[in-house]
Amino acid sequence: MLVIFAMSALFSGVLLWAIKFIENPTARTLLRVFVGLCLAAIVAYLVLASGFPTSLLV
């Protein structure tokens, strides 16, 4: 699980830096959505790893 957390953080940081070099607006939007999903995975991991009951998330 820590590997997923570290890879998501690293990958989203690199992609946030790389977005400014992409000219195509559609590709930029899709990349921003993907970065958002990576960041959501980090938040979900932190919430679940802290012991928050999953039944309250639904």
N, C-alpha and C positions, 0 to 999 in steps of 0.2 A: 504494500500500500504506500509506503514512503517513496518507493520508486515512481509510482504513478504521480504522487504529489510533486516530486522534484522535476520529473519530466514535463508535467503540465506547466509548472511555473517557468521553467527554462524555455520551453517551446513558445509559450504565449509571450514572453518577453522578447524573444527574437523576432517573432512575427509582428509584434507592435512596432518594433524598430524598422522592419522591412516594409511595412505598409506604405510608408512615405515615398518609396522608390517605385511603386506600381502606378502606372498611368491609367490603366483601364478601370473606370469607375465600378463596373460590375464585379471585377476580380477583387477590388478593394473592399467592396461591401461584403462579399462572400468570405473574405479573409477576416474581416472584423467580426462576422458572425461566428466563425470558427474560434477566434480568440476568445470571444464571449463564452463559448462552450467550454473551452479549456479553463477559464477562470471560474465558471460555474462548477466544474469538476473539483477544483481546489476548495471552493467553499463547501461543497457537499461532503468532501472528505473531512474537512475540519469539523463540521457539524456532527457527522457520524462518529468520528474518532473521539470526540469529546464525551460521548456517552448519551447524546440526545436521543430520546426514544423515537424510533422510526415511525411508530404509529401516529405521532403528532404531525409528521411531515405530510401525510396524505390528506 
